[in-house]
Amino acid sequence: MEYVPIGLIIILFTIFNMNINTLQRNQERIESKLDRIIEHLGLPEPYIESINDELKDELIKLVEANKTC
């Protein structure tokens, strides 16, 4: 009888691990598709350094005001 809890823990861990692996694969697929879309459209890589201070201030104000562009 003392093996039942251990078996249940192993089964739950296995199920949890499979779900994590599925989520990771889905995230990799989505990132790959987005990379291909960005490349196809010829968009530059988004770098936070390329945003000037004025735009950063405006974005911060919009976020604080809970507004979108």
N, CA, C, O and CB atoms as a CASP TS submission, in Angstrom:
PFRMAT TS
TARGET T0000
AUTHOR 0000-0000-0000
METHOD Language model
MODEL 1
PARENT N/A
ATOM      1  N   MET     1       0.802  -1.194   0.000  1.00  0.00           N
ATOM      2  CA  MET     1       0.000   0.000   0.000  1.00  0.00           C
ATOM      3  C   MET     1       0.847   1.262   0.000  1.00  0.00           C
ATOM      4  O   MET     1       0.390   2.316  -0.442  1.00  0.00           O
ATOM      5  CB  MET     1      -0.914  -0.004   1.180  1.00  0.00           C
ATOM      6  N   GLU     2       2.067   1.167   0.487  1.00  0.00           N
ATOM      7  CA  GLU     2       2.892   2.376   0.526  1.00  0.00           C
ATOM      8  C   GLU     2       3.444   2.747  -0.842  1.00  0.00           C
ATOM      9  O   GLU     2       4.004   3.830  -1.012  1.00  0.00           O
ATOM     10  CB  GLU     2       4.034   2.191   1.499  1.00  0.00           C
ATOM     11  N   TYR     3       3.294   1.862  -1.816  1.00  0.00           N
ATOM     12  CA  TYR     3       3.768   2.160  -3.160  1.00  0.00           C
ATOM     13  C   TYR     3       2.741   2.944  -3.974  1.00  0.00           C
ATOM     14  O   TYR     3       3.089   3.543  -4.992  1.00  0.00           O
ATOM     15  CB  TYR     3       4.120   0.877  -3.878  1.00  0.00           C
ATOM     16  N   VAL     4       1.497   2.945  -3.544  1.00  0.00           N
ATOM     17  CA  VAL     4       0.428   3.638  -4.273  1.00  0.00           C
ATOM     18  C   VAL     4       0.696   5.146  -4.352  1.00  0.00           C
ATOM     19  O   VAL     4       0.633   5.703  -5.448  1.00  0.00           O
ATOM     20  CB  VAL     4      -0.934   3.378  -3.598  1.00  0.00           C
ATOM     21  N   PRO     5       0.994   5.833  -3.236  1.00  0.00           N
ATOM     22  CA  PRO     5       1.268   7.270  -3.339  1.00  0.00           C
ATOM     23  C   PRO     5       2.479   7.578  -4.223  1.00  0.00           C
ATOM     24  O   PRO     5       2.483   8.560  -4.966  1.00  0.00           O
ATOM     25  CB  PRO     5       1.491   7.852  -1.955  1.00  0.00           C
ATOM     26  N   ILE     6       3.492   6.739  -4.135  1.00  0.00           N
ATOM     27  CA  ILE     6       4.684   6.956  -4.961  1.00  0.00           C
ATOM     28  C   ILE     6       4.324   6.790  -6.434  1.00  0.00           C
ATOM     29  O   ILE     6       4.773   7.572  -7.271  1.00  0.00           O
ATOM     30  CB  ILE     6       5.822   5.972  -4.565  1.00  0.00           C
ATOM     31  N   GLY     7       3.526   5.789  -6.753  1.00  0.00           N
ATOM     32  CA  GLY     7       3.091   5.577  -8.131  1.00  0.00           C
ATOM     33  C   GLY     7       2.260   6.736  -8.646  1.00  0.00           C
ATOM     34  O   GLY     7       2.419   7.157  -9.791  1.00  0.00           O
ATOM     35  N   LEU     8       1.364   7.258  -7.797  1.00  0.00           N
ATOM     36  CA  LEU     8       0.550   8.401  -8.197  1.00  0.00           C
ATOM     37  C   LEU     8       1.407   9.635  -8.445  1.00  0.00           C
ATOM     38  O   LEU     8       1.161  10.386  -9.388  1.00  0.00           O
ATOM     39  CB  LEU     8      -0.500   8.701  -7.135  1.00  0.00           C
ATOM     40  N   ILE     9       2.404   9.843  -7.608  1.00  0.00           N
ATOM     41  CA  ILE     9       3.306  10.981  -7.794  1.00  0.00           C
ATOM     42  C   ILE     9       4.064  10.846  -9.105  1.00  0.00           C
ATOM     43  O   ILE     9       4.225  11.826  -9.832  1.00  0.00           O
ATOM     44  CB  ILE     9       4.291  11.094  -6.618  1.00  0.00           C
ATOM     45  N   ILE    10       4.524   9.657  -9.407  1.00  0.00           N
ATOM     46  CA  ILE    10       5.254   9.432 -10.668  1.00  0.00           C
ATOM     47  C   ILE    10       4.341   9.678 -11.863  1.00  0.00           C
ATOM     48  O   ILE    10       4.755  10.294 -12.845  1.00  0.00           O
ATOM     49  CB  ILE    10       5.824   7.992 -10.722  1.00  0.00           C
ATOM     50  N   ILE    11       3.106   9.202 -11.785  1.00  0.00           N
ATOM     51  CA  ILE    11       2.155   9.410 -12.884  1.00  0.00           C
ATOM     52  C   ILE    11       1.860  10.895 -13.065  1.00  0.00           C
ATOM     53  O   ILE    11       1.859  11.393 -14.191  1.00  0.00           O
ATOM     54  CB  ILE    11       0.845   8.636 -12.623  1.00  0.00           C
ATOM     55  N   LEU    12       1.612  11.607 -11.968  1.00  0.00           N
ATOM     56  CA  LEU    12       1.347  13.042 -12.058  1.00  0.00           C
ATOM     57  C   LEU    12       2.541  13.804 -12.604  1.00  0.00           C
ATOM     58  O   LEU    12       2.379  14.716 -13.415  1.00  0.00           O
ATOM     59  CB  LEU    12       0.969  13.592 -10.698  1.00  0.00           C
ATOM     60  N   PHE    13       3.734  13.441 -12.170  1.00  0.00           N
ATOM     61  CA  PHE    13       4.944  14.091 -12.673  1.00  0.00           C
ATOM     62  C   PHE    13       5.096  13.854 -14.166  1.00  0.00           C
ATOM     63  O   PHE    13       5.467  14.771 -14.898  1.00  0.00           O
ATOM     64  CB  PHE    13       6.185  13.579 -11.927  1.00  0.00           C
ATOM     65  N   THR    14       4.818  12.656 -14.626  1.00  0.00           N
ATOM     66  CA  THR    14       4.927  12.331 -16.049  1.00  0.00           C
ATOM     67  C   THR    14       3.932  13.151 -16.867  1.00  0.00           C
ATOM     68  O   THR    14       4.281  13.688 -17.918  1.00  0.00           O
ATOM     69  CB  THR    14       4.692  10.826 -16.278  1.00  0.00           C
ATOM     70  N   ILE    15       2.698  13.246 -16.384  1.00  0.00           N
ATOM     71  CA  ILE    15       1.687  14.034 -17.090  1.00  0.00           C
ATOM     72  C   ILE    15       2.091  15.503 -17.127  1.00  0.00           C
ATOM     73  O   ILE    15       1.989  16.152 -18.169  1.00  0.00           O
ATOM     74  CB  ILE    15       0.307  13.877 -16.418  1.00  0.00           C
ATOM     75  N   PHE    16       2.550  16.029 -15.993  1.00  0.00           N
ATOM     76  CA  PHE    16       2.991  17.424 -15.919  1.00  0.00           C
ATOM     77  C   PHE    16       4.144  17.670 -16.883  1.00  0.00           C
ATOM     78  O   PHE    16       4.159  18.683 -17.582  1.00  0.00           O
ATOM     79  CB  PHE    16       3.411  17.786 -14.483  1.00  0.00           C
ATOM     80  N   ASN    17       5.100  16.766 -16.927  1.00  0.00           N
ATOM     81  CA  ASN    17       6.266  16.902 -17.802  1.00  0.00           C
ATOM     82  C   ASN    17       5.854  16.880 -19.276  1.00  0.00           C
ATOM     83  O   ASN    17       6.408  17.626 -20.083  1.00  0.00           O
ATOM     84  CB  ASN    17       7.281  15.780 -17.520  1.00  0.00           C
ATOM     85  N   MET    18       4.894  16.037 -19.629  1.00  0.00           N
ATOM     86  CA  MET    18       4.419  15.978 -21.015  1.00  0.00           C
ATOM     87  C   MET    18       3.745  17.293 -21.397  1.00  0.00           C
ATOM     88  O   MET    18       3.917  17.772 -22.518  1.00  0.00           O
ATOM     89  CB  MET    18       3.440  14.795 -21.208  1.00  0.00           C
ATOM     90  N   ASN    19       2.972  17.885 -20.471  1.00  0.00           N
ATOM     91  CA  ASN    19       2.320  19.158 -20.749  1.00  0.00           C
ATOM     92  C   ASN    19       3.346  20.267 -20.947  1.00  0.00           C
ATOM     93  O   ASN    19       3.183  21.104 -21.835  1.00  0.00           O
ATOM     94  CB  ASN    19       1.362  19.523 -19.617  1.00  0.00           C
ATOM     95  N   ILE    20       4.388  20.287 -20.142  1.00  0.00           N
ATOM     96  CA  ILE    20       5.453  21.293 -20.274  1.00  0.00           C
ATOM     97  C   ILE    20       6.133  21.138 -21.633  1.00  0.00           C
ATOM     98  O   ILE    20       6.388  22.132 -22.313  1.00  0.00           O
ATOM     99  CB  ILE    20       6.499  21.157 -19.119  1.00  0.00           C
ATOM    100  N   ASN    21       6.425  19.918 -22.027  1.00  0.00           N
ATOM    101  CA  ASN    21       7.077  19.680 -23.320  1.00  0.00           C
ATOM    102  C   ASN    21       6.189  20.136 -24.476  1.00  0.00           C
ATOM    103  O   ASN    21       6.682  20.706 -25.449  1.00  0.00           O
ATOM    104  CB  ASN    21       7.424  18.189 -23.480  1.00  0.00           C
ATOM    105  N   THR    22       4.896  19.892 -24.374  1.00  0.00           N
ATOM    106  CA  THR    22       3.967  20.326 -25.413  1.00  0.00           C
ATOM    107  C   THR    22       3.938  21.843 -25.509  1.00  0.00           C
ATOM    108  O   THR    22       3.951  22.396 -26.609  1.00  0.00           O
ATOM    109  CB  THR    22       2.560  19.787 -25.136  1.00  0.00           C
ATOM    110  N   LEU    23       3.900  22.516 -24.373  1.00  0.00           N
ATOM    111  CA  LEU    23       3.905  23.976 -24.369  1.00  0.00           C
ATOM    112  C   LEU    23       5.191  24.531 -24.983  1.00  0.00           C
ATOM    113  O   LEU    23       5.154  25.509 -25.729  1.00  0.00           O
ATOM    114  CB  LEU    23       3.735  24.500 -22.943  1.00  0.00           C
ATOM    115  N   GLN    24       6.321  23.909 -24.668  1.00  0.00           N
ATOM    116  CA  GLN    24       7.597  24.368 -25.222  1.00  0.00           C
ATOM    117  C   GLN    24       7.627  24.184 -26.738  1.00  0.00           C
ATOM    118  O   GLN    24       8.103  25.062 -27.458  1.00  0.00           O
ATOM    119  CB  GLN    24       8.773  23.611 -24.572  1.00  0.00           C
ATOM    120  N   ARG    25       7.130  23.063 -27.225  1.00  0.00           N
ATOM    121  CA  ARG    25       7.092  22.828 -28.677  1.00  0.00           C
ATOM    122  C   ARG    25       6.180  23.835 -29.364  1.00  0.00           C
ATOM    123  O   ARG    25       6.513  24.355 -30.429  1.00  0.00           O
ATOM    124  CB  ARG    25       6.617  21.394 -28.983  1.00  0.00           C
ATOM    125  N   ASN    26       5.035  24.108 -28.756  1.00  0.00           N
ATOM    126  CA  ASN    26       4.110  25.091 -29.336  1.00  0.00           C
ATOM    127  C   ASN    26       4.747  26.471 -29.382  1.00  0.00           C
ATOM    128  O   ASN    26       4.614  27.180 -30.379  1.00  0.00           O
ATOM    129  CB  ASN    26       2.800  25.143 -28.530  1.00  0.00           C
ATOM    130  N   GLN    27       5.437  26.858 -28.318  1.00  0.00           N
ATOM    131  CA  GLN    27       6.103  28.159 -28.292  1.00  0.00           C
ATOM    132  C   GLN    27       7.182  28.232 -29.371  1.00  0.00           C
ATOM    133  O   GLN    27       7.311  29.256 -30.041  1.00  0.00           O
ATOM    134  CB  GLN    27       6.717  28.424 -26.905  1.00  0.00           C
ATOM    135  N   GLU    28       7.951  27.174 -29.547  1.00  0.00           N
ATOM    136  CA  GLU    28       8.985  27.155 -30.581  1.00  0.00           C
ATOM    137  C   GLU    28       8.372  27.273 -31.969  1.00  0.00           C
ATOM    138  O   GLU    28       8.910  27.974 -32.826  1.00  0.00           O
ATOM    139  CB  GLU    28       9.817  25.873 -30.482  1.00  0.00           C
ATOM    140  N   ARG    29       7.236  26.587 -32.202  1.00  0.00           N
ATOM    141  CA  ARG    29       6.551  26.680 -33.505  1.00  0.00           C
ATOM    142  C   ARG    29       6.074  28.096 -33.774  1.00  0.00           C
ATOM    143  O   ARG    29       6.235  28.614 -34.879  1.00  0.00           O
ATOM    144  CB  ARG    29       5.359  25.713 -33.560  1.00  0.00           C
ATOM    145  N   ILE    30       5.487  28.720 -32.762  1.00  0.00           N
ATOM    146  CA  ILE    30       4.974  30.086 -32.919  1.00  0.00           C
ATOM    147  C   ILE    30       6.117  31.049 -33.193  1.00  0.00           C
ATOM    148  O   ILE    30       6.013  31.903 -34.073  1.00  0.00           O
ATOM    149  CB  ILE    30       4.196  30.527 -31.663  1.00  0.00           C
ATOM    150  N   GLU    31       7.213  30.917 -32.438  1.00  0.00           N
ATOM    151  CA  GLU    31       8.362  31.797 -32.657  1.00  0.00           C
ATOM    152  C   GLU    31       8.948  31.603 -34.051  1.00  0.00           C
ATOM    153  O   GLU    31       9.346  32.573 -34.696  1.00  0.00           O
ATOM    154  CB  GLU    31       9.438  31.544 -31.597  1.00  0.00           C
ATOM    155  N   SER    32       9.002  30.364 -34.517  1.00  0.00           N
ATOM    156  CA  SER    32       9.523  30.085 -35.849  1.00  0.00           C
ATOM    157  C   SER    32       8.646  30.729 -36.921  1.00  0.00           C
ATOM    158  O   SER    32       9.157  31.319 -37.873  1.00  0.00           O
ATOM    159  CB  SER    32       9.619  28.574 -36.079  1.00  0.00           C
ATOM    160  N   LYS    33       7.336  30.616 -36.767  1.00  0.00           N
ATOM    161  CA  LYS    33       6.426  31.220 -37.728  1.00  0.00           C
ATOM    162  C   LYS    33       6.555  32.740 -37.730  1.00  0.00           C
ATOM    163  O   LYS    33       6.566  33.363 -38.791  1.00  0.00           O
ATOM    164  CB  LYS    33       4.990  30.815 -37.421  1.00  0.00           C
ATOM    165  N   LEU    34       6.651  33.329 -36.552  1.00  0.00           N
ATOM    166  CA  LEU    34       6.809  34.780 -36.476  1.00  0.00           C
ATOM    167  C   LEU    34       8.121  35.224 -37.120  1.00  0.00           C
ATOM    168  O   LEU    34       8.159  36.246 -37.807  1.00  0.00           O
ATOM    169  CB  LEU    34       6.754  35.246 -35.018  1.00  0.00           C
ATOM    170  N   ASP    35       9.187  34.469 -36.904  1.00  0.00           N
ATOM    171  CA  ASP    35      10.469  34.803 -37.528  1.00  0.00           C
ATOM    172  C   ASP    35      10.360  34.766 -39.051  1.00  0.00           C
ATOM    173  O   ASP    35      10.906  35.630 -39.737  1.00  0.00           O
ATOM    174  CB  ASP    35      11.567  33.836 -37.052  1.00  0.00           C
ATOM    175  N   ARG    36       9.647  33.756 -39.580  1.00  0.00           N
ATOM    176  CA  ARG    36       9.479  33.664 -41.029  1.00  0.00           C
ATOM    177  C   ARG    36       8.627  34.810 -41.569  1.00  0.00           C
ATOM    178  O   ARG    36       8.903  35.333 -42.649  1.00  0.00           O
ATOM    179  CB  ARG    36       8.848  32.325 -41.402  1.00  0.00           C
ATOM    180  N   ILE    37       7.599  35.201 -40.826  1.00  0.00           N
ATOM    181  CA  ILE    37       6.759  36.332 -41.250  1.00  0.00           C
ATOM    182  C   ILE    37       7.575  37.611 -41.269  1.00  0.00           C
ATOM    183  O   ILE    37       7.502  38.386 -42.223  1.00  0.00           O
ATOM    184  CB  ILE    37       5.538  36.493 -40.316  1.00  0.00           C
ATOM    185  N   ILE    38       8.353  37.836 -40.213  1.00  0.00           N
ATOM    186  CA  ILE    38       9.202  39.033 -40.129  1.00  0.00           C
ATOM    187  C   ILE    38      10.189  39.055 -41.293  1.00  0.00           C
ATOM    188  O   ILE    38      10.394  40.095 -41.919  1.00  0.00           O
ATOM    189  CB  ILE    38       9.963  39.077 -38.774  1.00  0.00           C
ATOM    190  N   GLU    39      10.794  37.914 -41.578  1.00  0.00           N
ATOM    191  CA  GLU    39      11.761  37.832 -42.677  1.00  0.00           C
ATOM    192  C   GLU    39      11.067  38.073 -44.019  1.00  0.00           C
ATOM    193  O   GLU    39      11.592  38.792 -44.868  1.00  0.00           O
ATOM    194  CB  GLU    39      12.467  36.456 -42.678  1.00  0.00           C
ATOM    195  N   HIS    40       9.891  37.475 -44.211  1.00  0.00           N
ATOM    196  CA  HIS    40       9.154  37.633 -45.473  1.00  0.00           C
ATOM    197  C   HIS    40       8.763  39.091 -45.712  1.00  0.00           C
ATOM    198  O   HIS    40       8.836  39.581 -46.839  1.00  0.00           O
ATOM    199  CB  HIS    40       7.897  36.750 -45.469  1.00  0.00           C
ATOM    200  N   LEU    41       8.351  39.776 -44.658  1.00  0.00           N
ATOM    201  CA  LEU    41       7.944  41.171 -44.789  1.00  0.00           C
ATOM    202  C   LEU    41       9.125  42.128 -44.830  1.00  0.00           C
ATOM    203  O   LEU    41       8.958  43.314 -45.114  1.00  0.00           O
ATOM    204  CB  LEU    41       7.034  41.545 -43.656  1.00  0.00           C
ATOM    205  N   GLY    42      10.314  41.616 -44.547  1.00  0.00           N
ATOM    206  CA  GLY    42      11.507  42.456 -44.578  1.00  0.00           C
ATOM    207  C   GLY    42      11.576  43.438 -43.426  1.00  0.00           C
ATOM    208  O   GLY    42      12.189  44.499 -43.541  1.00  0.00           O
ATOM    209  N   LEU    43      10.952  43.087 -42.321  1.00  0.00           N
ATOM    210  CA  LEU    43      10.962  43.968 -41.163  1.00  0.00           C
ATOM    211  C   LEU    43      12.276  43.822 -40.402  1.00  0.00           C
ATOM    212  O   LEU    43      12.824  42.723 -40.313  1.00  0.00           O
ATOM    213  CB  LEU    43       9.770  43.664 -40.240  1.00  0.00           C
ATOM    214  N   PRO    44      12.780  44.915 -39.860  1.00  0.00           N
ATOM    215  CA  PRO    44      14.010  44.811 -39.072  1.00  0.00           C
ATOM    216  C   PRO    44      13.725  44.158 -37.727  1.00  0.00           C
ATOM    217  O   PRO    44      12.591  44.166 -37.246  1.00  0.00           O
ATOM    218  CB  PRO    44      14.646  46.200 -38.866  1.00  0.00           C
ATOM    219  N   GLU    45      14.748  43.603 -37.138  1.00  0.00           N
ATOM    220  CA  GLU    45      14.620  43.026 -35.799  1.00  0.00           C
ATOM    221  C   GLU    45      14.288  44.138 -34.821  1.00  0.00           C
ATOM    222  O   GLU    45      14.926  45.190 -34.842  1.00  0.00           O
ATOM    223  CB  GLU    45      15.923  42.284 -35.373  1.00  0.00           C
ATOM    224  N   PRO    46      13.316  43.926 -33.979  1.00  0.00           N
ATOM    225  CA  PRO    46      12.970  44.988 -33.009  1.00  0.00           C
ATOM    226  C   PRO    46      14.000  45.055 -31.886  1.00  0.00           C
ATOM    227  O   PRO    46      14.216  44.080 -31.167  1.00  0.00           O
ATOM    228  CB  PRO    46      11.558  44.745 -32.415  1.00  0.00           C
ATOM    229  N   TYR    47      14.609  46.176 -31.750  1.00  0.00           N
ATOM    230  CA  TYR    47      15.565  46.388 -30.673  1.00  0.00           C
ATOM    231  C   TYR    47      15.076  47.543 -29.821  1.00  0.00           C
ATOM    232  O   TYR    47      14.713  48.598 -30.340  1.00  0.00           O
ATOM    233  CB  TYR    47      16.992  46.665 -31.226  1.00  0.00           C
ATOM    234  N   ILE    48      15.069  47.346 -28.530  1.00  0.00           N
ATOM    235  CA  ILE    48      14.599  48.380 -27.616  1.00  0.00           C
ATOM    236  C   ILE    48      15.512  49.600 -27.676  1.00  0.00           C
ATOM    237  O   ILE    48      15.066  50.715 -27.409  1.00  0.00           O
ATOM    238  CB  ILE    48      14.524  47.839 -26.180  1.00  0.00           C
ATOM    239  N   GLU    49      16.798  49.402 -28.027  1.00  0.00           N
ATOM    240  CA  GLU    49      17.730  50.515 -28.101  1.00  0.00           C
ATOM    241  C   GLU    49      17.395  51.466 -29.242  1.00  0.00           C
ATOM    242  O   GLU    49      17.780  52.634 -29.208  1.00  0.00           O
ATOM    243  CB  GLU    49      19.140  49.999 -28.259  1.00  0.00           C
ATOM    244  N   SER    50      16.679  50.973 -30.254  1.00  0.00           N
ATOM    245  CA  SER    50      16.379  51.810 -31.408  1.00  0.00           C
ATOM    246  C   SER    50      15.219  52.772 -31.152  1.00  0.00           C
ATOM    247  O   SER    50      14.931  53.633 -31.983  1.00  0.00           O
ATOM    248  CB  SER    50      16.063  50.941 -32.600  1.00  0.00           C
ATOM    249  N   ILE    51      14.560  52.631 -30.013  1.00  0.00           N
ATOM    250  CA  ILE    51      13.458  53.526 -29.674  1.00  0.00           C
ATOM    251  C   ILE    51      14.038  54.745 -28.964  1.00  0.00           C
ATOM    252  O   ILE    51      14.736  54.618 -27.958  1.00  0.00           O
ATOM    253  CB  ILE    51      12.389  52.805 -28.779  1.00  0.00           C
ATOM    254  N   ASN    52      13.744  55.914 -29.496  1.00  0.00           N
ATOM    255  CA  ASN    52      14.307  57.117 -28.885  1.00  0.00           C
ATOM    256  C   ASN    52      13.595  57.446 -27.569  1.00  0.00           C
ATOM    257  O   ASN    52      12.533  56.900 -27.273  1.00  0.00           O
ATOM    258  CB  ASN    52      14.207  58.308 -29.856  1.00  0.00           C
ATOM    259  N   ASP    53      14.191  58.339 -26.792  1.00  0.00           N
ATOM    260  CA  ASP    53      13.672  58.665 -25.458  1.00  0.00           C
ATOM    261  C   ASP    53      12.286  59.280 -25.509  1.00  0.00           C
ATOM    262  O   ASP    53      11.457  59.023 -24.636  1.00  0.00           O
ATOM    263  CB  ASP    53      14.615  59.609 -24.751  1.00  0.00           C
ATOM    264  N   GLU    54      12.029  60.097 -26.533  1.00  0.00           N
ATOM    265  CA  GLU    54      10.718  60.733 -26.651  1.00  0.00           C
ATOM    266  C   GLU    54       9.621  59.694 -26.836  1.00  0.00           C
ATOM    267  O   GLU    54       8.561  59.784 -26.218  1.00  0.00           O
ATOM    268  CB  GLU    54      10.707  61.724 -27.817  1.00  0.00           C
ATOM    269  N   LEU    55       9.881  58.703 -27.693  1.00  0.00           N
ATOM    270  CA  LEU    55       8.903  57.652 -27.930  1.00  0.00           C
ATOM    271  C   LEU    55       8.729  56.786 -26.680  1.00  0.00           C
ATOM    272  O   LEU    55       7.614  56.381 -26.353  1.00  0.00           O
ATOM    273  CB  LEU    55       9.327  56.787 -29.128  1.00  0.00           C
ATOM    274  N   LYS    56       9.834  56.503 -25.983  1.00  0.00           N
ATOM    275  CA  LYS    56       9.739  55.738 -24.741  1.00  0.00           C
ATOM    276  C   LYS    56       8.850  56.449 -23.739  1.00  0.00           C
ATOM    277  O   LYS    56       8.003  55.820 -23.104  1.00  0.00           O
ATOM    278  CB  LYS    56      11.127  55.506 -24.142  1.00  0.00           C
ATOM    279  N   ASP    57       9.033  57.763 -23.589  1.00  0.00           N
ATOM    280  CA  ASP    57       8.215  58.538 -22.651  1.00  0.00           C
ATOM    281  C   ASP    57       6.735  58.480 -23.029  1.00  0.00           C
ATOM    282  O   ASP    57       5.869  58.337 -22.166  1.00  0.00           O
ATOM    283  CB  ASP    57       8.688  59.999 -22.610  1.00  0.00           C
ATOM    284  N   GLU    58       6.458  58.592 -24.328  1.00  0.00           N
ATOM    285  CA  GLU    58       5.073  58.534 -24.797  1.00  0.00           C
ATOM    286  C   GLU    58       4.460  57.160 -24.530  1.00  0.00           C
ATOM    287  O   GLU    58       3.309  57.063 -24.103  1.00  0.00           O
ATOM    288  CB  GLU    58       5.003  58.860 -26.297  1.00  0.00           C
ATOM    289  N   LEU    59       5.224  56.105 -24.781  1.00  0.00           N
ATOM    290  CA  LEU    59       4.734  54.753 -24.525  1.00  0.00           C
ATOM    291  C   LEU    59       4.464  54.539 -23.042  1.00  0.00           C
ATOM    292  O   LEU    59       3.462  53.929 -22.668  1.00  0.00           O
ATOM    293  CB  LEU    59       5.738  53.716 -25.029  1.00  0.00           C
ATOM    294  N   ILE    60       5.347  55.037 -22.213  1.00  0.00           N
ATOM    295  CA  ILE    60       5.156  54.907 -20.763  1.00  0.00           C
ATOM    296  C   ILE    60       3.883  55.620 -20.332  1.00  0.00           C
ATOM    297  O   ILE    60       3.118  55.094 -19.522  1.00  0.00           O
ATOM    298  CB  ILE    60       6.372  55.475 -19.996  1.00  0.00           C
ATOM    299  N   LYS    61       3.650  56.815 -20.867  1.00  0.00           N
ATOM    300  CA  LYS    61       2.440  57.570 -20.524  1.00  0.00           C
ATOM    301  C   LYS    61       1.185  56.815 -20.958  1.00  0.00           C
ATOM    302  O   LYS    61       0.198  56.770 -20.225  1.00  0.00           O
ATOM    303  CB  LYS    61       2.470  58.964 -21.177  1.00  0.00           C
ATOM    304  N   LEU    62       1.228  56.221 -22.159  1.00  0.00           N
ATOM    305  CA  LEU    62       0.068  55.470 -22.641  1.00  0.00           C
ATOM    306  C   LEU    62      -0.206  54.243 -21.777  1.00  0.00           C
ATOM    307  O   LEU    62      -1.357  53.937 -21.465  1.00  0.00           O
ATOM    308  CB  LEU    62       0.281  55.046 -24.092  1.00  0.00           C
ATOM    309  N   VAL    63       0.853  53.550 -21.396  1.00  0.00           N
ATOM    310  CA  VAL    63       0.684  52.373 -20.549  1.00  0.00           C
ATOM    311  C   VAL    63       0.122  52.769 -19.191  1.00  0.00           C
ATOM    312  O   VAL    63      -0.780  52.121 -18.660  1.00  0.00           O
ATOM    313  CB  VAL    63       2.020  51.634 -20.377  1.00  0.00           C
ATOM    314  N   GLU    64       0.673  53.849 -18.639  1.00  0.00           N
ATOM    315  CA  GLU    64       0.189  54.317 -17.334  1.00  0.00           C
ATOM    316  C   GLU    64      -1.276  54.747 -17.414  1.00  0.00           C
ATOM    317  O   GLU    64      -2.039  54.559 -16.467  1.00  0.00           O
ATOM    318  CB  GLU    64       1.055  55.485 -16.828  1.00  0.00           C
ATOM    319  N   ALA    65      -1.653  55.320 -18.539  1.00  0.00           N
ATOM    320  CA  ALA    65      -3.034  55.758 -18.719  1.00  0.00           C
ATOM    321  C   ALA    65      -3.948  54.611 -19.178  1.00  0.00           C
ATOM    322  O   ALA    65      -5.154  54.786 -19.354  1.00  0.00           O
ATOM    323  CB  ALA    65      -3.086  56.899 -19.729  1.00  0.00           C
ATOM    324  N   ASN    66      -3.328  53.422 -19.367  1.00  0.00           N
ATOM    325  CA  ASN    66      -4.066  52.229 -19.801  1.00  0.00           C
ATOM    326  C   ASN    66      -4.736  52.446 -21.157  1.00  0.00           C
ATOM    327  O   ASN    66      -5.890  52.075 -21.370  1.00  0.00           O
ATOM    328  CB  ASN    66      -5.120  51.846 -18.755  1.00  0.00           C
ATOM    329  N   LYS    67      -3.976  53.059 -22.062  1.00  0.00           N
ATOM    330  CA  LYS    67      -4.466  53.308 -23.409  1.00  0.00           C
ATOM    331  C   LYS    67      -3.589  52.576 -24.408  1.00  0.00           C
ATOM    332  O   LYS    67      -2.476  52.163 -24.085  1.00  0.00           O
ATOM    333  CB  LYS    67      -4.499  54.819 -23.715  1.00  0.00           C
ATOM    334  N   THR    68      -4.093  52.419 -25.619  1.00  0.00           N
ATOM    335  CA  THR    68      -3.311  51.840 -26.710  1.00  0.00           C
ATOM    336  C   THR    68      -3.303  52.791 -27.881  1.00  0.00           C
ATOM    337  O   THR    68      -4.135  53.693 -27.977  1.00  0.00           O
ATOM    338  CB  THR    68      -3.871  50.470 -27.132  1.00  0.00           C
ATOM    339  N   CYS    69      -2.343  52.577 -28.779  1.00  0.00           N
ATOM    340  CA  CYS    69      -2.244  53.431 -29.969  1.00  0.00           C
ATOM    341  C   CYS    69      -3.337  53.104 -30.946  1.00  0.00           C
ATOM    342  O   CYS    69      -3.419  53.719 -32.010  1.00  0.00           O
ATOM    343  CB  CYS    69      -0.883  53.278 -30.642  1.00  0.00           C
TER
END
